[in-house]
Amino acid sequence: MASSGTQSASAGKRSISKDQDVRAWYPAACERAQQMLQARNWDHARQLFEAIDARLPPAHAFERAVVLERIGQCLLGASRFDAAMPQLHAALTLAQRLAPARAVGRLVYMLHAALGDGFRASGDIEQARQSYEAALAAARNAGDAGFVAQAWHRLGKFDASLQRDAEASLSYAQAASAFRALGDFARAAQVLGEKGACLARAARPAEAIACYREALDLDARAVPSRRQLQHSCALARLLVGSAPAADIRRLVQHALDATAALDPDAPEIWHAFGVLADVAGIQADAASDAATASALRAEYLLFHGLHLRVPQLFATLASLGEGKSFGAAVVLGRLGHSLRLAHRLEQSVRFLEQALATLAQAPEAASRMGLAAMLQRDLGDALLALDRPAAACHAYEAGLAACTATQDLAGQAALRDRLADAARRAGATVAAAAAAVPAPGPMPESAGFRLTMIDETAVSYVFDSGLLIDGVPESRQTIWTPAGGANVGALCPTLVPFARSWADGDSTTRFALRCEEPAFESQPGCVLMRATRREVAVAGAVAVLASLLRAMDGEHTVAQLLDRLPPPERCVGDALLRALADAGVIDLSGRAAGRLLHTLTKKGVLPGGGLDRDAVLHLATDGGHRAYAGAPRTTLGRSIPAELEAFHAITRERRSQRAYTGLPVARQPFDALLQIACGATGILNGASRDATLRAYPSSGGLYAVEIYPVILNVEGLPPAIYHLCPDEGELECVRPLPRERLIEAMLPAEREMISGCAALICLTGYFPRHERKYGEGGYRMLVAESGHLSQNLILAATALGLSARPFGGVFDALLNEVLGMDPSQEQFLLAVVLGHAMPQPSS
């Protein structure tokens, strides 16, 4: 007996010792794991909790149940629902075996709630509801009023997600009452806001309005938060049409001011501007006089623009990675500009100063100076609105210096005016030149005329997100100066298409040119786009210029035109022709029409339809194809001849995909693709030499479309730009692949797709070869040839189990530069994207 008693005492001591050991490490280990869980580092947190579980002695059932519940939460957070459910069930089984206690009851509540989340995420709605109801019962059994309130709230959100608005409203009412009894007015207000949304969706506006008003009363009693603005906006939308617009506006404006004071960067602020826009629109429609209506419509446009634009700006800023200083400066500056329009002046100054600091990290360039001028102008405007004229003067002076450096006359004029106004308000004087436009200089004696180029440039910044930000238009004037050049006597000049000319007084002739093809410039974080419209003024030499213009038809050479002039005027005529060519008024390429045809088909040269995604889908499905009502019809046979079965299968399998996996394409199918789609198929015997025929038709057998496979991820081929020699069946590596510049040459909406493809097969038009036979009017046949080629490539890729699609979403000038094209000889026409497509969900 004594021995047995000794053994029991020893066992008890060991048990106490183990308990003490667990208490020594368990709380700290759980706290570390919980920190990882709260940081949403699901895998790391799960590993830490699993390590704790492995160390726990078998007797510690409660602690093990807690740890298993935490592991289940980690797996739910990682969307591993199948793995989470066994852990949660095991924890629940352990907890239900424990003696009743308040802590055990709370754990059982949490486990039922987590199981409900798991069932809901897995799509088992009935099991989810049963688990949530069990959680409510467990909270009641535990006597925990806070958990009871949470359980009702969870049930309400569950029913609301299924649009069971009546059931959700009842649960929300119970939750709000419970939170209010606990003195948690913030949670009660939140629940009432969610209940109001359910009632509004259920077309019960009067009850929803009462609910939101009650929520706002509770918001006033709780700690100030952004929720008040959310509730005010929701209430305002319900009141539109039933309450005075001025009252609705005051409601939103009051909450807007309170939220801005609490958190100036709160995203709800910009949603509120959407409500204010709607109210301004209603007030404009009801306005009795034109001036008031016009002012309110302008306010509507401003508020609506802020509502849509500012969240997009913040999202774009968040998406810019490291080293994108130029793009970040553009977005920060536009945010500062928008905040000034929204009368958030201190914020505006902060963002604009941050934009200038960010821009200072960008590489030196003229484009950086132009952006700096815009930012300094906006900063000066914000500082002046804050009644800080001295600081505004410094900003305007810096902007004026930048405009002077870039010779932007319009910018100089605007900043001089602003600077003078700020100086007056600061009680100072400003030594700024009075005139923005320099006085015309004397005519060059050697030329006998003065040619001035006046350029008006629209500046835009294009981002990967699809965001387009308008910059400040620029204006420059340049006086042509004679310079040596190549002999152009054999060239045939003609006025560029769409040029207009007129006499401006007795001694000046003016030319207005069509807006140029936009110039694109890659910058860190965005693409800078400049579209310039030029006017040219020629002072003097009126008679000589008129004579040249009358005879200039694109067929007579420069030498022939000059021979028509009296000998004393030939030097002036030669200088005039050179000056007009330098200014872009006349074309000396001999292919003005061909250049125009190609230019007009590039992105951004002519305006498109401007359809958004939904409008495009509607257009594709509206059935509005050509049909002849009343014309007799004949039904086509549906049988497929054996000879066409394989081809039929390929044409039905082909689909254009946008999502590519980034996986490599094997070398053997890639080589086969090029050989089958583009390779030599025979010989055409000629009188002096034989011509190789290829797998696609070409007008006149010229094969003037060149093929440049840009390899991104093909096994056995280093990434580079290659040129295909179809007749020899060889690839020649023509230049290294600047991958980042290639992606930047794509339109923003296309960059993700191109990043995931294995190859981009670029088709270019080699104009001199084609036009020697067909002239400039043969351009459509060149385009048709690229279409024949692309269809061959796409069908061959489909037969090989690859995905391919035609593609033209590029900035032409940037891609031509990447490919190494001489634009006067050769330019991009079309491309074929090749790779492995992401699996598509079965229909």
C-alpha positions in Angstrom: 0.0 0.0 0.0 2.8 2.3 0.9 4.5 1.5 -2.4 1.2 2.2 -4.3 0.7 5.5 -2.5 4.3 6.5 -3.4 3.7 5.7 -7.1 0.5 7.8 -7.1 2.2 10.7 -5.5 5.0 10.5 -8.1 2.5 10.4 -10.9 0.7 13.4 -9.5 4.0 15.3 -9.3 4.8 14.4 -12.9 1.3 15.6 -14.0 1.8 18.9 -12.1 5.2 19.2 -13.6 3.8 18.7 -17.2 1.1 21.2 -16.5 3.7 23.7 -15.4 5.8 23.0 -18.5 2.8 23.6 -20.8 1.9 26.8 -19.0 5.5 27.9 -19.4 5.6 27.8 -23.2 1.9 27.5 -24.5 0.7 31.1 -24.1 3.8 32.6 -25.8 3.7 30.1 -28.6 0.0 30.7 -29.2 0.5 34.4 -29.3 3.2 34.1 -32.0 1.1 31.9 -34.1 -2.0 34.2 -33.6 0.1 37.2 -34.8 0.8 35.3 -38.0 -2.9 34.4 -38.4 -4.0 38.0 -37.9 -1.4 39.1 -40.5 -3.1 36.6 -42.9 0.1 34.6 -43.2 -2.0 31.5 -43.4 0.7 28.8 -44.1 3.2 30.1 -41.5 0.5 30.4 -38.8 -0.8 26.9 -39.6 2.7 25.5 -39.2 3.2 27.2 -35.9 -0.1 25.9 -34.5 0.7 22.4 -35.8 4.0 22.5 -33.9 2.1 23.5 -30.8 -0.4 20.6 -31.3 2.5 18.2 -31.6 4.0 19.3 -28.2 0.7 19.2 -26.2 0.4 16.2 -23.8 -2.8 14.1 -24.4 -4.4 15.3 -21.2 -4.7 18.9 -22.4 -7.9 18.4 -24.5 -9.1 22.0 -24.2 -5.8 23.4 -25.4 -5.7 20.9 -28.2 -9.3 21.8 -29.3 -8.3 25.5 -29.3 -5.2 24.8 -31.5 -7.2 22.6 -33.9 -9.8 25.4 -34.2 -7.0 27.8 -35.1 -5.5 25.4 -37.7 -9.0 25.1 -39.2 -9.2 29.0 -39.4 -5.8 29.0 -41.1 -7.0 26.5 -43.7 -10.2 28.4 -44.3 -8.3 31.6 -44.8 -6.2 29.8 -47.4 -9.4 28.6 -49.1 -8.5 25.0 -48.3 -12.0 24.1 -47.2 -11.7 20.4 -47.6 -8.7 20.3 -45.3 -10.2 22.7 -42.8 -13.4 20.8 -42.1 -11.8 17.6 -40.5 -9.8 19.9 -38.2 -12.8 21.8 -37.1 -14.9 18.6 -36.6 -12.1 17.1 -34.5 -11.9 20.2 -32.3 -15.7 20.2 -31.9 -15.7 16.6 -30.8 -13.0 17.3 -28.2 -14.8 20.4 -26.9 -18.1 18.7 -26.5 -16.5 16.0 -24.3 -15.2 18.6 -21.9 -17.0 19.6 -18.7 -19.3 22.6 -19.2 -17.6 25.9 -18.6 -17.8 29.4 -20.0 -14.5 29.1 -21.9 -15.7 25.8 -23.4 -19.0 27.3 -24.4 -17.2 30.1 -26.2 -15.0 27.6 -28.0 -18.0 25.6 -29.1 -19.6 28.8 -30.5 -16.5 29.6 -32.4 -16.2 26.1 -33.9 -19.9 26.1 -35.1 -19.4 29.5 -36.6 -16.2 28.4 -38.4 -17.9 25.2 -39.7 -20.7 27.4 -41.0 -18.1 29.5 -42.9 -16.6 26.3 -44.3 -19.9 24.9 -45.4 -20.9 28.2 -46.9 -17.7 28.5 -48.9 -18.1 24.9 -50.1 -21.6 25.7 -51.3 -23.5 23.5 -48.7 -26.0 26.2 -47.8 -28.3 24.1 -45.6 -25.4 22.7 -43.5 -24.0 26.3 -43.2 -27.3 27.5 -41.8 -27.5 24.6 -39.3 -24.0 25.4 -38.1 -24.8 29.1 -37.7 -27.9 28.3 -35.7 -25.9 25.9 -33.6 -23.4 28.7 -33.0 -26.3 30.9 -31.8 -27.4 28.2 -29.4 -23.9 27.7 -28.1 -23.5 31.4 -27.5 -26.8 31.4 -25.5 -25.7 28.3 -23.5 -22.4 30.0 -22.7 -24.3 33.1 -21.5 -22.1 35.4 -23.5 -24.2 38.3 -24.8 -21.4 39.5 -27.1 -21.3 36.1 -28.9 -25.1 36.1 -29.1 -25.0 39.4 -30.9 -22.3 38.2 -33.2 -24.2 35.0 -34.0 -27.3 37.0 -34.9 -25.2 39.3 -37.1 -23.6 36.3 -38.8 -27.0 34.8 -39.5 -28.2 38.1 -41.0 -25.1 38.4 -43.3 -25.6 34.8 -44.4 -29.2 35.4 -45.3 -28.4 38.7 -47.0 -25.8 37.0 -49.1 -28.5 34.7 -50.4 -30.9 37.7 -50.9 -33.2 36.3 -48.2 -33.9 39.8 -47.2 -36.9 39.2 -44.9 -35.0 36.6 -42.8 -31.9 38.8 -42.9 -33.8 41.8 -41.6 -35.1 39.8 -38.6 -31.6 38.6 -37.7 -30.1 42.1 -38.1 -32.8 43.5 -35.8 -31.9 41.0 -33.1 -28.2 41.7 -33.6 -28.7 45.5 -33.4 -30.8 45.2 -30.3 -28.1 42.9 -28.6 -25.2 45.3 -29.5 -27.2 48.3 -28.3 -27.8 46.6 -25.0 -24.1 46.0 -24.7 -23.4 49.7 -25.3 -21.6 48.8 -28.5 -23.3 51.6 -30.6 -20.7 51.3 -33.4 -21.6 47.7 -34.1 -25.3 48.4 -33.7 -25.0 51.2 -36.3 -23.1 48.9 -38.6 -25.8 46.2 -38.4 -28.6 48.7 -38.9 -26.8 49.9 -42.0 -26.7 46.4 -43.4 -30.4 45.9 -42.5 -31.2 49.1 -44.3 -29.5 47.8 -47.5 -31.6 44.6 -47.3 -34.8 46.6 -46.9 -33.9 48.9 -49.8 -33.2 45.8 -52.0 -36.5 44.4 -50.9 -38.3 47.6 -52.2 -39.2 48.7 -48.7 -37.8 52.2 -48.9 -39.7 53.8 -45.9 -38.4 51.1 -43.6 -34.9 51.4 -45.0 -34.9 55.2 -44.5 -36.0 54.7 -40.9 -33.2 52.1 -40.5 -30.5 54.4 -41.8 -31.8 57.3 -39.7 -31.5 55.1 -36.6 -28.0 54.0 -37.7 -27.0 57.7 -38.0 -28.3 58.4 -34.5 -26.1 55.6 -33.2 -23.1 56.8 -35.2 -23.4 60.1 -33.4 -23.2 58.3 -30.1 -20.2 56.0 -31.1 -16.6 56.8 -31.8 -16.4 58.9 -35.0 -15.8 56.7 -38.0 -16.1 56.6 -41.8 -19.3 54.6 -41.4 -21.3 57.8 -40.9 -20.6 58.9 -44.4 -21.6 55.4 -45.8 -24.9 55.6 -44.0 -25.5 59.2 -45.0 -24.9 58.4 -48.7 -27.2 55.4 -48.6 -29.9 57.4 -46.9 -29.4 60.3 -49.4 -29.9 57.9 -52.4 -33.2 56.7 -50.9 -34.3 60.3 -50.2 -33.8 61.4 -53.8 -37.1 62.4 -55.3 -38.9 62.5 -51.9 -37.0 65.1 -50.0 -35.7 68.6 -51.0 -32.4 68.3 -52.9 -30.9 71.0 -50.7 -31.6 69.0 -47.6 -30.1 65.8 -49.1 -27.0 67.8 -50.1 -26.6 69.2 -46.6 -26.9 65.7 -45.2 -24.1 64.3 -47.4 -21.9 67.4 -47.1 -22.0 67.3 -43.3 -20.9 63.7 -43.2 -18.3 64.3 -45.9 -16.7 67.1 -44.0 -16.7 65.0 -40.8 -15.1 62.0 -42.6 -12.5 64.2 -44.3 -11.4 65.6 -41.0 -11.2 62.1 -39.5 -9.5 60.4 -42.5 -8.7 62.6 -45.5 -7.8 59.6 -47.6 -11.0 57.6 -46.9 -12.3 56.0 -50.2 -15.9 56.7 -49.1 -15.3 60.4 -49.8 -15.3 59.8 -53.5 -18.5 57.7 -53.4 -20.1 60.6 -51.6 -19.2 62.8 -54.6 -21.2 60.5 -56.7 -24.2 61.2 -54.5 -23.6 64.9 -54.7 -23.4 64.6 -58.5 -26.8 63.0 -58.6 -28.2 65.7 -56.4 -26.6 68.5 -58.5 -28.1 66.9 -61.6 -31.6 66.9 -60.0 -31.2 70.5 -59.0 -30.0 71.5 -62.5 -33.1 69.9 -64.0 -35.3 71.8 -61.6 -33.5 75.1 -61.9 -35.7 78.0 -63.2 -33.0 80.1 -64.8 -30.4 79.2 -67.4 -27.4 80.5 -65.4 -28.2 78.5 -62.3 -28.9 75.4 -64.4 -25.6 75.8 -66.2 -23.6 76.2 -63.0 -25.3 73.1 -61.5 -24.6 71.0 -64.6 -20.9 72.1 -64.4 -21.0 71.0 -60.7 -22.6 67.7 -61.7 -19.8 67.0 -64.2 -17.1 67.9 -61.7 -18.6 65.7 -58.9 -19.3 62.9 -61.2 -15.7 63.0 -62.6 -14.2 63.0 -59.0 -16.5 60.1 -58.1 -15.3 58.0 -61.0 -11.7 59.2 -61.4 -10.1 59.5 -58.0 -10.6 55.8 -57.0 -9.1 54.8 -60.3 -6.1 57.1 -59.6 -5.5 55.5 -56.2 -5.8 52.0 -57.7 -3.3 52.9 -60.4 -0.9 54.4 -57.9 -1.0 51.2 -55.8 -0.3 49.1 -58.9 2.9 50.9 -59.8 6.0 49.1 -58.6 9.4 50.2 -57.6 11.3 52.4 -60.0 8.2 53.8 -61.7 8.9 57.4 -60.5 7.7 59.2 -63.6 4.3 57.4 -63.7 3.9 57.8 -59.9 4.6 61.5 -60.2 1.9 61.8 -62.9 -0.7 60.0 -60.8 0.2 61.9 -57.6 -0.1 65.2 -59.5 -3.5 64.3 -60.9 -4.6 63.3 -57.4 -3.4 66.7 -56.1 -5.3 68.5 -58.9 -8.5 66.5 -58.2 -8.2 67.2 -54.5 -8.0 70.9 -55.2 -11.1 70.7 -57.3 -12.8 69.0 -54.3 -11.6 71.8 -52.0 -9.3 69.5 -50.1 -6.5 72.0 -50.3 -4.1 70.8 -47.6 -4.3 67.3 -49.1 -3.8 68.7 -52.6 -0.6 70.5 -51.5 0.7 67.3 -49.8 0.1 65.2 -52.9 1.6 67.8 -55.3 4.7 68.2 -53.2 5.1 64.4 -53.1 4.6 64.3 -56.9 7.5 66.8 -57.4 9.7 64.9 -55.0 9.0 61.7 -56.8 9.6 63.3 -60.2 13.0 64.4 -59.1 14.0 60.7 -59.0 13.1 60.2 -62.7 15.7 60.4 -65.5 16.5 63.9 -66.9 14.4 64.6 -70.1 12.4 67.3 -71.7 9.2 65.3 -70.8 10.2 65.6 -67.1 10.5 69.3 -67.4 7.0 69.5 -69.0 5.5 67.5 -66.2 7.3 69.6 -63.6 5.8 72.7 -65.1 2.3 71.2 -64.8 2.9 70.1 -61.2 4.3 73.5 -60.2 1.3 75.3 -61.8 -1.2 73.1 -59.8 0.8 73.5 -56.6 0.7 77.3 -57.0 -3.0 77.2 -57.6 -3.6 75.1 -54.4 -1.3 77.4 -52.4 -3.1 80.5 -53.7 -6.4 79.0 -52.7 -5.0 78.5 -49.2 -4.2 82.2 -49.2 -0.4 81.6 -49.3 0.5 83.9 -52.2 4.2 84.1 -51.4 4.6 80.3 -51.6 2.4 80.3 -54.7 4.9 82.7 -56.3 7.8 80.3 -55.7 5.8 77.5 -57.4 4.8 79.6 -60.4 8.4 80.8 -60.8 9.6 77.2 -60.9 6.9 76.3 -63.4 7.7 79.3 -65.5 11.4 78.3 -65.6 10.5 74.8 -66.7 8.2 76.1 -69.5 11.0 78.4 -70.6 13.4 75.5 -70.8 11.0 73.5 -73.0 10.0 76.6 -75.0 6.3 76.1 -74.2 4.8 79.5 -75.0 1.3 78.7 -73.9 2.6 77.4 -70.5 4.7 80.6 -70.1 1.8 82.8 -70.8 -0.5 81.0 -68.3 2.1 81.0 -65.6 3.0 84.6 -66.1 -0.6 85.6 -65.5 -0.8 83.4 -62.4 2.5 84.8 -61.1 1.4 88.4 -61.5 -1.9 87.7 -59.6 0.0 85.9 -56.8 2.5 88.7 -56.6 -0.2 91.3 -56.3 -1.8 89.4 -53.5 1.6 89.0 -51.8 2.2 92.7 -52.1 5.3 92.1 -54.3 6.3 92.9 -57.8 7.5 90.3 -60.3 10.1 90.9 -63.0 8.6 88.7 -65.7 8.7 89.3 -69.4 5.4 90.9 -70.5 4.9 89.0 -73.7 4.5 85.2 -74.0 5.1 85.1 -77.7 8.4 86.3 -79.0 8.3 89.0 -81.7 9.1 87.7 -85.2 12.7 88.0 -86.1 14.0 89.5 -89.4 13.8 87.5 -92.6 17.0 85.6 -93.3 18.7 87.5 -96.1 19.8 84.3 -97.8 16.2 82.9 -98.0 14.1 86.0 -98.7 11.2 84.7 -96.5 10.5 83.7 -92.9 8.8 80.3 -92.1 7.4 79.9 -88.6 6.1 76.5 -87.3 3.4 76.8 -84.6 2.9 73.5 -82.8 -0.1 72.9 -80.5 0.6 69.6 -78.7 -1.9 67.6 -76.7 -0.1 65.6 -74.0 -1.5 62.4 -72.4 -0.1 59.7 -70.1 -1.2 56.1 -70.6 -1.0 53.5 -67.8 -1.1 49.7 -67.6 -4.4 49.9 -65.8 -6.0 51.5 -68.9 -6.0 54.9 -67.1 -5.5 57.8 -69.5 -4.5 61.1 -67.9 -4.6 64.3 -69.9 -1.6 66.6 -69.4 -1.5 70.4 -70.0 -1.5 71.3 -73.8 1.8 72.8 -75.0 2.5 75.4 -77.6 5.7 76.1 -79.4 6.9 78.4 -82.2 10.0 77.6 -84.2 11.6 79.8 -86.9 13.1 77.7 -89.8 16.8 78.4 -90.4 18.6 77.3 -93.6 20.8 74.3 -93.3 22.7 72.1 -95.7 21.0 69.0 -96.9 21.0 66.2 -99.5 20.3 66.9 -103.1 16.5 66.7 -103.6 16.4 67.7 -107.3 15.1 64.3 -108.5 12.3 64.0 -105.9 8.7 64.8 -106.7 7.1 67.0 -104.0 3.4 67.2 -103.2 1.4 68.8 -100.5 0.8 66.4 -97.7 -2.8 65.0 -97.7 -5.5 67.1 -95.9 -3.2 70.2 -95.8 -5.1 73.5 -96.1 -3.6 76.8 -97.2 -4.8 80.4 -97.3 -3.5 83.9 -97.6 -3.2 85.8 -94.3 -2.9 89.4 -95.5 -0.8 90.5 -98.4 2.5 89.0 -97.4 1.8 85.8 -95.4 0.7 82.3 -96.5 -0.5 79.9 -93.9 -0.8 76.1 -94.0 -2.8 74.0 -91.5 -1.7 70.4 -91.3 -3.6 67.3 -90.2 -3.0 66.2 -86.7 0.2 64.1 -86.7 0.3 60.5 -85.8 0.8 60.5 -82.0 4.4 60.2 -80.8 4.9 57.7 -78.0 7.6 57.8 -75.4 8.1 55.1 -72.8 8.6 56.4 -69.3 9.0 54.5 -66.0 5.5 53.6 -65.1 3.6 54.9 -68.1 3.7 55.8 -71.8 3.8 59.5 -72.8 1.7 60.3 -75.8 1.9 63.5 -77.8 -0.4 64.5 -80.6 0.7 67.6 -82.4 -1.3 69.8 -84.8 0.9 72.2 -86.7 0.3 75.5 -88.5 3.0 76.9 -90.7 3.2 80.6 -91.6 5.4 81.7 -94.5 6.0 85.5 -94.6 7.4 86.9 -97.9 8.2 85.3 -101.2 4.4 85.2 -102.0 4.7 85.0 -105.7 7.4 82.4 -105.7 5.4 80.2 -103.3 2.2 80.6 -105.3 4.1 79.5 -108.5 5.5 76.4 -106.8 2.1 75.4 -105.3 0.4 75.7 -108.7 2.9 73.4 -110.3 3.4 70.9 -107.4 1.5 67.8 -108.4 3.7 64.9 -107.2 4.8 64.1 -110.7 7.2 67.0 -111.4 10.6 66.9 -109.8 12.1 69.6 -107.7 14.5 70.4 -110.5 11.6 70.8 -113.0 9.7 73.0 -110.6 12.7 75.3 -110.1 13.3 75.5 -113.9 9.9 77.1 -114.2 10.9 80.0 -112.0 12.8 83.0 -113.3 16.6 82.5 -112.6 16.7 85.2 -109.9 14.0 83.4 -107.9 15.4 79.9 -108.1 17.5 80.2 -105.0 14.4 81.4 -103.0 12.3 78.6 -104.6 14.9 76.0 -103.6 15.0 77.3 -100.0 11.2 77.4 -99.9 10.9 73.8 -100.9 13.5 72.7 -98.4 11.8 74.7 -95.6 8.3 73.4 -96.5 9.7 69.8 -96.5 11.4 70.3 -93.1 8.1 71.7 -91.7 6.1 68.8 -93.0 4.0 70.8 -95.5 5.2 68.9 -98.5 6.0 65.2 -98.9 9.2 64.2 -100.8 8.9 60.4 -100.2 7.1 59.8 -103.4 4.5 57.7 -101.5 2.4 60.3 -99.7 -0.8 58.3 -100.2 0.7 55.0 -99.0 2.1 56.7 -95.9 -1.3 58.2 -95.2 -3.1 54.9 -95.7 -0.9 53.1 -93.2 -0.8 55.9 -90.7 -4.6 56.2 -90.6 -4.9 52.5 -89.5 -2.7 52.9 -86.5 -4.1 53.0 -83.0 -4.9 56.5 -81.7 -4.7 58.3 -85.1 -8.4 58.2 -85.9 -11.0 58.2 -83.1 -12.7 54.8 -82.6 -16.2 54.1 -81.5 -15.4 54.5 -77.8 -17.6 51.5 -76.9 -17.1 50.1 -73.4 -17.0 46.3 -72.7 -20.8 45.9 -72.3 -21.5 47.9 -75.5 -19.1 45.7 -77.4 -20.8 42.6 -76.2 -24.1 44.0 -77.1 -22.8 44.9 -80.6 -21.5 41.3 -81.0 -24.8 39.7 -80.1 -27.3 42.1 -81.6 -27.7 40.0 -84.8 -27.4 43.2 -86.9 -25.7 41.5 -89.8 -26.6 42.3 -93.4 -29.7 40.5 -94.7 -32.1 40.9 -97.6 -35.7 40.7 -96.6 -37.9 38.8 -99.1 -35.0 37.4 -101.0 -35.4 33.6 -101.7 -33.1 31.4 -99.6 -31.5 28.0 -100.1 -30.4 25.8 -97.2 -26.8 24.5 -97.3 -26.1 20.9 -96.9 -24.8 19.8 -93.5 -22.8 16.7 -94.4 -19.0 16.9 -94.2 -17.1 15.2 -96.9 -14.4 12.8 -95.7 -11.7 15.0 -97.3 -12.8 17.9 -95.1 -13.4 16.2 -91.8 -10.0 17.1 -90.3 -10.1 20.7 -91.6 -13.7 21.0 -90.3 -12.6 19.8 -86.8 -9.8 22.4 -86.7 -11.9 25.3 -87.8 -14.5 24.4 -85.1 -11.9 24.0 -82.5 -10.2 27.4 -83.1 -10.9 30.0 -80.5 -9.2 33.3 -79.7 -8.0 33.2 -76.1 -6.7 36.1 -74.0 -5.2 34.2 -71.0 -1.9 32.3 -71.5 0.0 30.2 -69.0 3.5 31.4 -69.6 4.7 27.8 -70.2 7.2 27.2 -73.0 6.3 25.9 -76.4 8.4 22.9 -77.5 10.8 23.5 -80.4 9.6 20.7 -82.7 5.9 22.0 -83.0 7.2 25.6 -83.2 9.4 24.7 -86.2 6.6 22.7 -87.8 4.2 25.6 -87.3 6.4 28.0 -89.3 7.2 25.5 -92.0 3.6 24.4 -92.5 2.1 27.9 -92.3 4.8 29.9 -94.1 7.2 27.6 -95.8 8.1 26.9 -99.4 5.6 24.7 -101.3 7.0 24.7 -104.9 8.9 26.4 -107.7 7.6 28.7 -110.4 9.8 28.5 -113.4 10.6 31.9 -114.9 12.4 33.1 -118.0 15.6 34.2 -116.3 15.2 32.6 -112.8 12.9 30.5 -110.7 10.6 31.8 -107.9 9.8 29.9 -104.8 6.1 29.6 -103.9 4.9 29.6 -100.3 2.1 28.2 -98.3 0.0 31.3 -98.5 -1.2 33.5 -101.4 0.5 36.8 -102.2 -0.5 39.3 -104.8 1.8 39.0 -107.8 3.9 36.4 -105.9 5.8 39.2 -104.3 5.6 38.0 -100.7 6.2 41.6 -99.5 5.0 40.7 -95.9 8.1 39.9 -93.7 7.8 37.5 -90.8 9.5 38.3 -87.5 9.0 35.7 -84.7 9.7 37.4 -81.4 10.6 34.5 -79.1 9.8 34.8 -75.4 9.6 31.2 -74.3 10.3 28.5 -76.9 12.5 25.6 -75.9 15.9 25.6 -77.7 15.6 29.2 -79.0 17.1 32.0 -76.9 14.7 34.9 -76.4 15.4 37.3 -79.2 13.9 38.9 -82.3 14.2 36.6 -85.3 13.5 36.9 -89.0 12.1 34.0 -90.9 13.6 33.1 -94.3 10.7 30.9 -95.6 12.4 29.9 -98.9 15.4 28.4 -97.0 13.4 27.2 -94.0 15.7 29.2 -91.6 15.5 31.7 -88.8 18.0 34.5 -88.5 18.5 36.2 -85.2 18.5 39.9 -86.0 18.6 41.5 -82.5 18.4 40.8 -78.8 14.9 40.9 -77.2 14.3 44.0 -74.9 11.5 42.2 -73.1 10.4 45.2 -71.0 10.4 47.5 -74.0 8.4 45.0 -75.9 5.7 44.8 -73.2 5.6 48.6 -73.0 5.0 48.7 -76.8 1.7 46.9 -76.2 -1.5 48.8 -75.3 -2.1 48.6 -71.6 -5.0 46.3 -71.8 -2.9 43.7 -73.8 0.3 43.6 -71.7 -0.8 40.8 -69.4 -1.7 38.6 -72.3 1.6 39.2 -74.1 3.5 38.6 -70.9 2.1 35.1 -70.8 2.5 34.0 -74.4 5.5 32.0 -75.8 6.0 33.9 -79.0 4.7 36.9 -80.8 4.9 36.4 -84.6 5.0 40.0 -86.1 4.1 40.5 -89.7 5.5 43.7 -91.3 4.9 45.3 -94.7 7.9 45.9 -96.8 6.5 48.8 -98.9 9.1 49.3 -101.6 8.8 45.8 -102.9 5.1 45.9 -103.1 4.7 49.4 -104.5 7.1 48.8 -107.4 4.3 46.8 -109.0 1.1 48.0 -107.5 1.9 51.6 -106.4 0.5 53.1 -103.3 -3.0 51.9 -104.0 -2.0 48.3 -103.5 -1.9 48.7 -99.7 -5.1 46.6 -99.3 -3.4 43.7 -101.0 -0.5 43.9 -98.5 -3.0 43.9 -95.6 -4.8 40.9 -97.2 -1.5 39.0 -97.4 -0.9 39.5 -93.7 -4.4 38.1 -93.1 -3.7 35.0 -95.2 -0.5 34.4 -93.2 -2.2 34.9 -89.8 -5.0 32.4 -90.7 -2.4 29.8 -91.7 -0.5 30.3 -88.4 -3.6 30.2 -86.3 -5.1 27.0 -87.9 -1.7 25.2 -87.8 -1.3 26.1 -84.1 -4.8 24.8 -83.3 -4.0 21.5 -85.1 -0.8 21.3 -82.9 -2.8 21.8 -79.7 -1.5 25.3 -79.2 -3.5 28.5 -78.9 -3.0 31.4 -81.3 -4.9 34.6 -82.1 -4.5 37.6 -84.4 -3.3 40.7 -82.6 -2.9 44.4 -83.3 -3.1 46.1 -79.9 0.2 47.9 -80.0 1.7 51.4 -80.0 3.0 51.1 -83.6 5.9 53.5 -83.3 7.2 51.8 -80.1 6.9 48.3 -81.6 8.6 49.4 -84.9 11.4 50.7 -82.8 11.7 47.4 -80.9 11.7 45.4 -84.1 14.4 47.7 -85.6 12.2 48.9 -88.5 13.1 51.8 -90.8 9.6 53.4 -90.9 10.1 54.8 -94.4 10.6 51.3 -95.7 8.9 48.8 -93.4 6.3 48.9 -90.6 4.3 46.6 -88.4 0.9 45.3 -89.9 -0.4 42.5 -87.7 0.9 39.9 -85.2 -0.1 36.4 -84.1 0.1 35.5 -80.4 1.2 32.0 -79.7 1.3 30.0 -76.5 -0.5 27.6 -74.1 -4.0 29.0 -73.2 -5.3 28.8 -69.7 -7.9 26.0 -69.3 -11.4 27.3 -70.0 -14.4 26.3 -67.8 -16.5 23.7 -69.6 -19.8 25.2 -70.9 
